[in-house]
Structure formats: structure tokens, C-alpha cells
């Protein structure tokens, strides 16, 4: 579905309420609204009882049960869809209809207490009732790993698992297995889909099945929410048939062993969509978004019949080449049609971190199934249920070119930057100009240049649609160019004087990293297509291609241009000889390596990983000097201009400065949220840090450390 038909609602905390910002096919707007989030959260038990009760009660009783559901849905709708935002929604809906498209409702909820609310209940009687029955509703999770559609060579591999510990109530697992097999039979017969079931009910059984890889994981069983740890859980059986729970974070780690790894997880279990108001990622589904691009889960307890019917309708829609968001909407309608006063259609929740809901490029020789056929097949299923090469390397940077750019040495005094630059957006990437006068920030779909001294924006450019993320930024050594890397698979080189694009370099997947050599003649790029490349800025041609096992997350030239340092999702950083294209060293970690840095004197390298550590090593011998630890994964690492200090930043908001020879901590800075980028100013007096609290904080370092 074209991105222009996304009605994107961003919700975040504000000093006097909640900030609602809308981007739509017909324009943008924002407002401050009041929502009694805690009062609504206190009503969740009543809503859960109403949803379950409606599945079994007669029509009259079910109508009474629906009253609090409609009321909560109306309160949520009225809080967001006010005045101009409501007008934008109506205009966008009509525009989508005129183009024969369906408007998608994208919820980017950045407030934990709002994320815990049942937004699938949005309701307005004058507009046809519940919005989720008219539009796909997607809870868009803000993590720094968006995804593009996966081109799958058939068969699409679906791994199913049933876990029913003896002490818990039984689900109709056999019926759901049969229903899933029946829904997928047309694609199985064509050789487009392969369905495999895990052989047992334990975590070890799932581990062994995942080692064979899959594209979709479908879990049938039970879920819980751990109030003490504020995190969702999936319940497995142990070898004796007893309950054996696994928290969502650990489940994500378990799923990550699959190769190929799943693009979609379906959790057909109760309470897997339940969130905690203090933690944005506390639900099982949201936590799994760190590992899996899309998760379908249940926010209320679900009956066996609804679980079976949902699975059948969902995979019928996927088999008809529908994107996952539309498949969820179709399944809601199937549940509603089965018993039109049942409220179980509001139980499924879709979490996603990809702007494109078509997670798989899966096609067959036959034409896409018409909508009428899907409805007919769903009706039949309901009746069934009721009845039972390396090129020339780049030349090294010369001594002359090194001296030509020596104006950025730390001995040069710089400006005093503005203490906090309010960017009003999550900062994904950041770079400081070689003269220290400008700061560049990258956010979702926006590149902006700021005057460091005043904190005012001086230049900005919009890239792609709302889901395009600017992953990387770098200024050239002479300060005349800015490079950007983004999730539209393009690295761009901008002329600072004119603001125009001078070069574009294309990858087959997201561009995660960019870096200029010191002479500003070459650009290195790192991509999720598992390559790092060096491009000649004069000819626009690649001179070196360095292949990796997985996505390349960062790239850095050495000051003399002899080697390139890369970070990779295979849990290693690599050092490459640019004269030969050969790998000369590795730095192992225990999780994704996300950031790398080379000291300006060329004597040290630093690597930062999701394993919560940074390593500092000396070049030449590549022996470790020390490692440091944070409480969460590292998102930034940088050396000071004199190479004497190294700064690290993590997703828990902690920024620390260390002595680069000994690893002794010198200084720390606290942010409220994840810090995604850190950089020293060229005179070494200030450190810039930025991330999810939407500010660039310029911190004066103590004199002893500056």
C-alpha cells in the first residue's frame, strides 16, 4: 500500500498533557490534549471481562457488556481526533477512497502509559463505529532497526509450536493446528509455503526447531504478564509437563538463533499484548520488536474458538497476497462476523517497526484472490469450526592532504555551543562540523543543520516518507560536504554551500553508516545488504567492496586511509586493509557491534556493542587495552581530538568519558532516554550527545579532561 495513505499519529508526553502530532495524506497538525491515562488503565479489568463475556453471552447481555468498551473507545477518539486533526482524518479517508486505497492508522506511541491503553477500541458512532474495522491499525514501535520487505524464494517457512503445560487450562490446539494447515493448503500445494511443527512443548524443543530457521513463528499456548518484572512472558512446558515461563526479552534472544530469522511472530495466546504503564517495551509483543519486524499478539484473554478463527482468517488473507496489517483487519472482521455482538475482534494487536506491512515478497502464478472469495472462504471456515571480485583500492591519504586539513586539530579554539538544542524529534544520528560551528542531526525523514552557537536551525532537507530514517551523518574533513545514509537504501553527498545533492550511492538495503576519508576524496558506506563500500567522489564509482556475513552497522576510515574499521551484526568488528581488500583483524563481542571509532592519531580503535560493552584496542598489534561496561547496549562511541579520551553512550541514557590509555572513568552525563550519538567538538572542550529525548546536549568538559 502506498505510504501516502498512512494516517500517522504520534503521541508523547508534554509538560501540560500529551503532545499529539499527525502526519497524513492531506497535511500535518499537532495539539496538546488531556488524557486520564491512569483512570483508563484502571478500567482494563472491566474491559477484559466484557470482551470474554461477550463471546458466550446472549445478544442482550453482550450489548450491555459493550457499553464500557464503546465509552473507552469514544474517550480515546475524542482526545486525539479534535478539530483540525479530525478534519485531516476525514479528508485523508476520502482521498484514500477516491484512489481506491485503504487508509492505514499508524500509532507511534512514545508514552508508556498511553502505549498500555487499548487503542484498537477507537470509536465514533457518526463515522461508522470502531476505526479498527475500517482501517488497519498498526502500533509502530520506535526502534532503530526498520525493515524492508524480504524477497523469499519459496517455500515460505512457517514454524508452529504448541505449549500446553498440564497445570494450565487446555486450549483447542489440535483444532487450531488443523485450521492453520487448512488455511495454508493452497500455498502448500503450490510449493509456496512449508508448515512445520516443533516436536515438543519445551524451550529446548523450540530452540532446536529454530536452528533450522523459519520466516514466520506461530505460537499456540498461554501468555502471562509479570507485574514484578513488568514484562510479558510465554509459558512453555518443562520435561515433566509443568509450567516453565520465559520472559519476553529472553524469548527474543531465543528467536534470534534462527537463520533465516522470522519476519513475523504470531502469538496466539492470551495477554501477550498486555503492557505496563512504566515501560514502553514491557509487553511480550513490543519487546520482541527488537528481534522481529512484526508481531501479532493478544491484548485480552482469548477464547479457543476465537483463536482458531483468527488464525484461519489471518493466513487466508496472507495467502491472498495481503500485507500483514490488512490480514489482521480481515481477521477482525471474521471474528465480528462470527458473532456480531462479540468484542473479541478487538483482542488482536499488531506491533510493527517497518513502514511497509508487506513483510514478504511472496507471489505465485495465480492471481490475487478477490475480496469476495476471501469472505466466502472465511464463512466456510466458520461453518467448519462450528461443525467441528575486489577492485582497485583507493590511494592512501597523503601527508600533504593531511596537513591541508589540519585546521581541525584540537589546538584550534572553537565557539561555545548552545547548551541544549531542542530538535523536537528523536535524534538517530549526529555529526559536528570540523570547525565546530554547525551540528547536523538525522531523524525520521529529516536532516537538519543547526548553528552550534545559537541552537537555531539553518538548513534542513526531507527524505522519503514518514518511515524513512536517517541512520548516519558525516561531514567531510574540509567541511564542504555532508554525507547521509538512510533507510531508502541511498547514501547522499550534499554540498554545504548550495544544499544540493552532489552524489547518490545506492545499496540493496538500508544504509546504516557513512564516513569520509581525511582528504575528502572517498566515502565509505555500510549497509544492511551486508557490504561496506568505498566510493570515489570524483567518478561516483565504487573502488572497494567488503562483504560481511550480516548487516554492516558502522564504518570508519583510519586517519592515513590505510584501513577501514567496520561494525557488523555478526557480533564482530573488522579491520580491512584498503590496499589489498583483505581482512587483517577482528574484534569479537557477544552481541551486535553497532558503533566503531578510530582515534585521530591512528593508534587506537574503539568498538561499541549491544552486549553493553565497549572495547579499546591498539592498532598494529590489535591487542586489547581495556573494556568498559554500561547497563544497556551501546549506541555511540567517539575519541577526543587529542586521542586522550573516549566517550561512550548507551540506550539507558548514560554518557561516559574515559581515559583512552587506562579506561579510568573521567566524567558522565545523564539523559532521560536512549543516547544514539556522541561527538567531541574539534577543540575538545565540549561533548555533544543526542538521542530519544529530542535534544542535542552540549556539555563543557572539566578542564582537566578537555
N, C-alpha and C positions, 0 to 999 in steps of 0.2 A: 504494500500500500504506500502511495507517495507520502513522503514526510510532510508535505504541505497540509495534509489533512489530520494533523495531530493538534489537539487542544491541550496544551501543556500547562498544568497548574503547579507552581512551586510554592510550597508552604514552609515558612521558617519563623523562628522566634523573633519578636521585636520588643522594644522597651515598653510599649503600651498596648501589646496584644500580639497578634500574629500577622506577619507580612505575607500577603498573597500576591504573587506575580504571575501573570498569564501571558503566554505566547501562543498565537493562534493563526489560522489561515487568513483572518481578517484584521489582524493588528495585535497590539500589546497593551496591557494596562496593569496597574497594581493598586492595592488598597491595604489598609490596616483594619483587621477585623477582630472581634472578640469571640472566643470560643471557650466555653466552660469544659475544657478537656477532661478534667478530673471528675466532674459531675457526670459526664457521658461515660467515662470509664467505669464508674460505679454502677452503671446500668447494664454492663455487659452480661452479668449472670442472668438478668431478666431476658435479655435478647437471646442468649443461648437456649434458655428453657423454651422460649417462644418458637425458635427455629426447630428444635427437636419435637416439640409438642405438635406443631403444625403438620408433621409428617404422618401422625397417627390419628389426630382428632377429626371429628366431623366438620363439615363446612362452616357451620355457625360458630363453633368453638374456635376454629382456625382463624376466622375473621376477627374475633376478639383478640387472639394472640398476635395478630399482625399489627394492631394499633400502636404498641410501643415501637415496633420496628419502623413503621411509617413516620412516627413522630421524630425518632432519632435521625432518620434519613432526611426529613424536612429541615431539621435544625442544621445539619451539616450543609445541605444545599443552600439554605438562606445565608449562612455565614460566609460562603465563598462566592456564590453567584448573585452578586449585588450590582445594580445599576449598569455601569459600562461593561463589566465583566459578563453579566447576563446577556447584554446586547451582543457582545462578541461571540458568545456561545451560540446564540440563535442564528446569527449571521454565518458563523462557521458551519453549523449544521446544515443550513440551507445551501451553502456553497458546495459542501460535500455531496449533497443530494443532486444538485444540478450537474455535477461532474460524474454522477453515478459511482460515488465512492462512499465509504463509511468513515465517519469521523471517529478517531480514537481519542479517548480520555487518558492522558498521561499524568500520573500523580507523582511529583517529585517532592516527597515529604521529608524535610530536614529536621523536623522537631520530633523527638522520641515520643512525647505524649500524643501528638497528632498521628504519628505512624501507628499507634496502638488502636486507633479508632476504626470502626468498620465502614470505610468509605464506599464499599460496594453497595451500601444501602442508600446512597444519594437518591432523593426522591422529590419530585414536584408533580402534583396531580395534573396541573394545567399543561404539562409538557409530555404527558404520556406515562407518568409514573416513575418507575425505577430506571435510572440512567444506564445501569449496567446491562439491561436487557436490550437497549438500543445501540450502545457503543461498547466496544472492547475497553475494559478498564485495566490499566497496567500500573502497578506500583513500581516506579522506576527507582532502582537502588543506585545511589551515588557512590560508586567505587571507581577506581582509576584504571579499570580493565574492561572497556567496552568491547563488543564483539561484532564481527561481520558474519554474514551467512556462510555456513560451511558447505562446500561442494562435496557431496558424499557420493562416492562410487558405490552403487547398490551392491549388497543389500544394506539398508539402514538397520543397524543392530540395536534391538531393544532388549534390555535385561530386566526381567521381572523377579521380584522376591516377595515371598510371603513369610511373615514372622508373627506367630500367634502363641505366646507363652501360655502355659496351662492355667496360670492363675488369673488371666485376664479374660474378659468376655470374648467369645468367639465371633469372628466375622465370617461372612459367607465367602470365604476366599476361593473355594472351588468354583463358585458361580462367577466370580469376577475374573478368574483365570480363563474360564470358558468364554466369557463375554469379550475379553481382550483378544483372545485368539480369533473369535468370530469377526470382530471388527477389522482385524488386520488381514483376514484370509485373502481378500482380493490382491493386496500388495505382496503377501507371502507367495501366492500362486504365480505372480509375475516375477518373482525373484527380487523384488524391490525392498522387502523387509524380511528380517530374520528375528524371530522371537525365541529367546532362551530364558529358562527359569533357573535361578540359583537352586542348588540341590538340597539345601538345608535352611535353617532359620537362625543360625548364629552369625555373629560378626565375622568369624573366620570363613564361613561359607560365602558371605558377601565379598570378603577380601579376595578369595580365590576366584570368584566369578568376575570381579572387576579386573583382575590381572589379564583377562582375555579381551578386555576393552568393550565399550558399547557407546552408542550415540544417545540413547535415552535410558534412564534408570527409572523403573516404575516400582514403587514400594507399596505393598499392601499390608496393613497391620495397625499398630497403635502408636500414638504420639502422646507426649506429655509436655507440661511446662514446669520447669524447676524454678519456683519462686525464690529460693535461696540463692541460686546462682544466676537468676534472671536470664535463663536461656532455655530454648526448646530442646526436646530430646526425642529420639526414636527408640522404641522398645524392641529389642531382639530377644531371642531365647538363648539360654546357655545350654551346655551339653546335657543338662538334666531337665530341660524344658521349663526352667524358671525364668523370671524376668531378668533381663540384662540390658539396662538403659545406656544409651550413648548420646552425649551432648552434641549439639549441632556443630560446634567448632571442630570436634574430633571426627564427626561424620564427614565434614568437608575434607579433612586430611585423608580419610579413608578413601573417599571418592577420587581424590587426586591421583591415586596409583593407577587408575585406568588409562590405557593407551590403545585406541583413541579414548579420550575422555568425554564423558557425556555433555551434550549441549543443553539437555533438558532433564530435569528430575521431576517426576510426578509422585507426590506423597499422598497416597490415598489413605490417609489416616487422620484421626481427629486431633485437633489442637496444634497442628504443625504450622498454622499461620498465626497463632497467638503471639502477641508481642508484649514487651514490658515497657512501661512508660518512661523508664530511665535509660533505656539502651536502644538505639535505633536498629541494631542488628541482633536483637535478642530472640526473635522468632527463629525457628528452625529454617524456614524458607529464606528469610533475609540473610541469615548467617551463611547459608550455602551459596549466596550470590558471589562470595569471594572466590568460589571454586567453579560454579556452574553459571552459564549466562542466563538461564531462565528456570524458574521453579514454580510449579503449580502445587498449592497446598490448601489445607482446610483451616479456616479461622474459627469455626464452631465444631462441636461434635457432629458426626455424620452417621446416618443410618446405613445399614448394609445395602439396602435397595438403592439408595441414592448414590452410594459409592460405585455400585455396579453400573448403574445407568449413566453416571458421569463418565466413567472410563470408556464405555462403548461409544457414546456420542462424541467424546473428545477425539478418539482415534479415527472414527469415521470422518470427522472433519479434517484431520491431518491427512488421511488417506485421499481426501478430495483436494489436496494441494492448498489447504487453507493455512494461513500463518497461525502461530500458537495463540495469539490473543483472540483471534476470531474463533478458533476452536474452543476456547474457554467460554466465549459468549454463546456459541452454539450449544454447548453443554448446559449452560444455564437455562436456555430456552427448553431444552429437552427435559430438564428437571421440572420446570414450571408447567410444561405441557402434561407431564405425567400426573400431576395433581396441582391444579392451577391455584389453589389456595395454600400450597406448601411454601415454606420460606427457605427450604434447603438450597434453592438456586443461588442464595447469597453467601453460601458457605465457601465455595472455591475462591481462592485469591491467586492472582498471577503476579509474581515478582520477576523483574527483568532488568538487566543492565545493558541491553543492546537496543539501539533505536529502531532496528529492524526486527520485527517479530517473526520474520521468515528465517528461522534458525538454520534450516537445511535447504539446500538447492536440490530437492528431490523431485524428479519428474519421471513420467512413464510415457509409453507410447499412446495410451488412451487420453482422451480429453478430460479436462477437469470436470468433476461431477457437478451437474446443475444443483442449485439450492433445493429445488423441489424434490430431487432424488434423495438428498441428504435427509430432508424432513420425512420422506416416506420410509427410508431405511431406519431412521430413529423410531418412528412409530412401530415398525415391525419388531425392532429390538425390545420396545416396551411391552408389546404383546408377548414376545418370547419370555421376557422376565416374569411377566405376570403368570404365564403358563408354566414355567419352571426355570671448468678450464681456468687460471688466474691471469689476467692481462698485465701489461706493463705497469709496474708500481710507480707511484708518484715520486718525483725527486724530493730529496730532503730539503728542509728549510735551511737556507744558507745563513752564515754568520752575518752577512750584510742585511738580510731581511730581518734577522733577529734584532739588530741594532736599530733598524728603521722603525721598529715598533716598541722601542724601549721607553717611550713616553708613558707607558702604563706601569712602570716599575713602582714599587711601594714607596720609594723616596719622594715621589711627587706628591705635594699636598693636594687634597681634594676639597670638594664642597662639603658642607654639613647637611646631610639629608634630613628631610622632614621625618619626625619620629614615627608616625603611623600613616600610611597611605591607605585610605579606605577604597577598596576596589569594587565593593558591592557584589562581588562574585567569588565563588571558590577559586583560589589560585592553584592551578595544576602545575604550572611551570613558571620560571622566573629567570631573568638574566640582568646583570648590572653592566652598563656601558663602560668601555675601557677608560673613559675619562671620569667616570663616577657621576656624571651629570644627569643620566637617564636610567630609568628602570623599566624593563619590559616584563609584562605579565601575560600569561596564557590561561584562558579559562574555556568554558564551554562556548564554542563558536566565535570567540573574540580574542584578538590580540590587541593589547593597548600599551602605549608608551607613556610613561609618567615623568614629569620634571621632578628629579630627586629632591631638589631644594624646597619646592613649594608643595609637592604632593598632588599637583594638578595634572590631569590627562592632557597630552599634547597631540596624540595621534592614535587612531585605532582602525582596525580592519576586521570585518566579519567574514568568517569562513564557514561555508556549508550551512546545514540545517542545525536545529537545536541540539542534536545529539553529537555533532562534530566536536571533538575535544582537542585542544591544542596541547599536545603532550610534551613538547620540547621547544626551547628557545636558546639561541646563542648569538651574541654579537661577534662580528669579525674583529680581528686584532687591531685593524685600523679604524674601527668604529663606523665604517661607512655602510655596512650591510648588517641585516638581521636575518637569521635563518629560523624557520618554524617547521615543526613536524606535527602532523595531525592525523586524526582517525579517518580522514578521507583518502588515506594512502599516499599522500603527497608531502614532500619536503619543498618548501618555498624559500627563495632568497629575495629579500626585499631591499631596495635602495633606500637608505635612510633619508636622503635629501629630497627625493620625489615621492616616496611612499608607494612606489610601484613595484610589481614583481619582476625581477630580472631573470630568474631561472625557476623552473619547476622540475623536480626529480621524482619519478613515480616508482613506488614499490607495489607488490602484490597484496600487501596487507598494511595495517596501521604503521605509521612512522612514529616510533617512540623516542628517538634521540637524534640530535644534530650537534655537530661541533666543527668549527673552522680550525684549520692549521694556523700556526702563528703568522705565516706570511700572507694569509687570506687568499690563497690560490686554490685551495681544495676544501671540500666539505665532506665530512663523514656523516653517514646516516645509519641508524639502526632500526630494524623493523620487526614486526610480528610475523613476517614471512620467513623468519629465521636467517636473515642475512644482515651483514653490515657491509656498506659500500663506501668507497671513496670516489668523489666526483670531481672532475676538472671544471672549475668555474668558468674558464675561458671557452672551452669547447662544449661543455654540458654533457660530456661522456663519462661513464664510469671507468676508473682506472684499476680498481681493485674490488673484488667481491669476496667476502669472507663468510663461509657458510657455517651455520651453527645447528645444533640439534633442536633447539626451540627458539622462541621469540627472543630477540635482542632488545634489551631494555635501556641500555645507555652506551655511549661511545665517547672516548676522549683521546685526542692526539697527545703524544709526548711533545715537549717544547721544541725538540730538534727535528720532529717529524719522522723519526726512525721507526717508532712503533705506535700501534693503536691498541688501546685498552677497551675491552667490551664487557658488558654485563649480560648474562643470559638466564633465562628461566630454567635451565637445566641445573641450577644451583652452583654455577661456576662463573668466575670472571676469567677472561682470556687475554693474553698479551700476544700480539701479532707483529711479526717483522714485515714492515711495508716495502722493504727492498725485495723480499722473496715471496711474501704472502704466506709464510709458514708460521705456525703457532709455536711460540717459544716458552710460554709459561702458563700455568693455570693457578687460580686461587679458589679452593673449594669452600663452599658454605653448606649449611643444612637446609636451605630453602632458597627460593628465587633470589638472585642477585639483581638488585634494582638500580643501584647507583654506583658510579666509579669516578675517581678523580686522580689526576697526576699533578704532583707538586710543581710549581713554576720553575724550580731549579732542576727538575727532572730526576731527582734522587729517590723519590718515594711515590708509591701509589696507595690509594685507599679504595676499599670496596664496602658497600653497604647492602645488607640483605634483609629479607623478610624474616630471617631467623633471629632478628633482634640484635645482631652484632655488626660491627664494622671492623675490618682488618686493615692494618697499615703495614706495608712491606717495602723493603728497599729494592730499587731497580738493579738490574745486573745479576745479582745473586737470587733475587726474588724471595729471600728468606723473610719470615715474619718478624716484625719489630714488636708489635703488641696488638691486642684486640680490645675493644671496648663493648659494653653491653648497654642496651636500653630495655625498657619494659615492654616495648612493642616494636613492630617491624620498622626498619629504617627507610626513609623516603628521600633523604638528602645527605650529601657529603661534599665537602669543599675544603681546599687548602687556602691558607692566607697567602697574600702576595709575596711575603718573605719566606714562605715554606716552613715557618716555625710553628704554626698551629694548624689543626684540622678541626673543622666543625661538622657535627652530625645532627640530623633531625629525624624525628620518628613520628609515627602516626598517633602516639599518645600526647602530642603537643609539646614534647620536650626537645629543646635545642641545647646542645652542649659543645663547648670548645675545649680541646685537648692539646697538650704539648705534643708536637708531632714526633719528637725523638723518644719520649718516655711513656706517653699515654696518660700522664697526670692530668686530671681534670682542672681546668682553669676557670671556667665560667659556665653558667647555664641561664637559659631563658625559658619561660613557660608560656605556651599558647593555650588557648581554650580547647582547640581541636587539632586534628592532624596537621602537621607541617610537611608540605610536599616539596619544598625547595629552600635552599640556603646558599648564600653567596657573600663573599667578602667584598667590600668596596676596594678600589685599586690602591688607596693609600693605607689600607689595613686598619683604619681607625674605627670603622663601623662594620657591622654584620647585618645583612638583610635576610629575613626569614618570612615565609609566607605559606598559607595553606587554606584550610577549610574555615577559618574564622574571618576570611574575606579581607584581611589587611596584610600589607607589607610592613613588617615591623623593622625599623632601622635602629639598631641598638649600638650605643657607644661602648666600645670595649675598654676595660680598665687599662690605664696607661702601661702597666707592667706587661700587658698582654697585647697591646696594639703595635 
